């Protein structure tokens, strides 16, 4: 269980609730997000075959400030570009328990701008 004062435990509890309703397939993979204090990570995951199709992170993009909204947008654009190379256009967005605000919103909008539909 989680306590009311542990933010990360609350986020993980929300994530479990969200994941009970979401699942990715090869045709429509799941975009999974993880946000650390330094970086933001995004992956396209096929839950049916338990495989990661592609991923992107602000750590690998060598950005000046890898932990702001601009970095999240760059990660979203990079993920959308990699998805288009794999001929993937439709995805399911998994915010992983984070609020749809700030970096998560910037990443989602950049993915949409890059051609992903969710």
C-alpha positions as CSV (number, residue, x, y, z in Angstrom):
1,X,0.0,0.0,0.0
2,X,1.1,3.6,-0.1
3,X,1.1,6.4,2.4
4,X,-0.5,9.8,1.8
5,X,2.9,11.5,2.1
6,X,4.9,9.5,-0.4
7,X,4.5,11.2,-3.8
8,X,6.2,8.5,-5.8
9,X,4.1,5.7,-4.2
10,X,1.0,7.7,-5.0
11,X,2.2,8.0,-8.7
12,X,2.9,4.3,-8.8
13,X,-0.6,3.6,-7.5
14,X,-2.1,5.8,-10.2
15,X,0.2,4.0,-12.8
16,X,-1.2,0.6,-11.8
17,X,-4.7,1.9,-12.2
18,X,-3.9,3.3,-15.6
19,X,-2.1,0.2,-16.8
20,X,-5.1,-2.0,-15.9
21,X,-7.0,-0.2,-18.7
22,X,-4.2,0.3,-21.3
23,X,-2.3,-2.2,-23.4
24,X,-0.2,-1.9,-26.6
25,X,-0.1,-4.1,-29.6
26,X,2.3,-4.3,-32.6
27,X,-0.1,-2.2,-34.7
28,X,-0.9,0.2,-31.9
29,X,1.9,0.3,-29.3
30,X,1.9,2.0,-25.9
31,X,4.0,5.2,-25.4
32,X,5.4,4.8,-21.9
33,X,6.9,7.8,-20.1
34,X,9.4,8.0,-17.2
35,X,10.5,11.2,-15.7
36,X,13.5,11.3,-13.4
37,X,15.0,14.4,-11.7
38,X,17.6,14.8,-14.5
39,X,16.1,13.2,-17.7
40,X,12.8,12.2,-19.4
41,X,12.5,8.9,-21.2
42,X,9.8,7.6,-23.6
43,X,9.4,4.2,-25.2
44,X,7.1,2.5,-27.7
45,X,6.1,-0.9,-26.2
46,X,4.3,-3.8,-27.7
47,X,2.7,-5.4,-24.6
48,X,1.3,-8.4,-26.6
49,X,4.8,-9.6,-27.5
50,X,6.5,-7.9,-24.5
51,X,9.0,-6.0,-26.7
52,X,10.2,-2.4,-26.7
53,X,10.0,-1.2,-30.4
54,X,11.9,2.0,-30.0
55,X,12.9,4.5,-27.3
56,X,14.2,8.0,-26.8
57,X,15.6,10.0,-23.9
58,X,16.9,13.4,-23.1
59,X,20.1,11.7,-21.9
60,X,20.9,10.4,-25.4
61,X,20.0,13.6,-27.2
62,X,22.8,15.6,-25.5
63,X,20.6,18.6,-24.8
64,X,21.8,21.7,-22.9
65,X,19.2,21.3,-20.2
66,X,17.8,17.8,-20.3
67,X,15.1,18.3,-17.7
68,X,12.7,21.0,-19.0
69,X,9.7,21.2,-21.3
70,X,11.9,21.9,-24.3
71,X,13.8,18.7,-23.7
72,X,10.6,16.8,-23.3
73,X,9.4,18.2,-26.7
74,X,12.7,17.1,-28.3
75,X,12.2,13.6,-26.9
76,X,8.7,13.5,-28.3
77,X,9.8,14.6,-31.8
78,X,12.6,12.1,-31.8
79,X,10.2,9.3,-30.7
80,X,7.7,10.3,-33.4
81,X,10.5,10.2,-36.0
82,X,11.6,6.7,-34.9
83,X,8.0,5.5,-35.0
84,X,7.4,6.8,-38.5
85,X,10.5,4.9,-39.6
86,X,8.8,1.7,-38.2
87,X,5.6,2.7,-40.0
88,X,3.7,3.3,-36.8
89,X,1.2,6.1,-36.7
90,X,-1.4,5.1,-34.1
91,X,-0.4,4.7,-30.4
92,X,-1.9,4.5,-26.9
93,X,-0.5,7.2,-24.6
94,X,0.5,6.0,-21.1
95,X,1.3,8.9,-18.8
96,X,2.6,6.5,-16.1
97,X,0.7,8.2,-13.3
98,X,2.1,11.6,-14.0
99,X,-0.2,14.6,-14.3
100,X,-0.9,15.6,-17.9
101,X,0.9,18.9,-17.4
102,X,4.4,20.4,-18.1
103,X,6.9,18.0,-19.5
104,X,4.3,15.2,-20.1
105,X,2.1,17.5,-22.0
106,X,5.0,18.9,-24.0
107,X,6.1,15.4,-24.9
108,X,2.6,14.4,-26.0
109,X,2.1,17.4,-28.1
110,X,5.4,17.0,-29.8
111,X,4.5,13.3,-30.6
112,X,1.2,14.5,-32.1
113,X,3.1,17.2,-34.1
114,X,5.5,14.5,-35.4
115,X,2.6,12.4,-36.7
116,X,1.5,10.0,-33.9
117,X,-2.2,9.7,-33.4
118,X,-3.6,9.1,-29.9
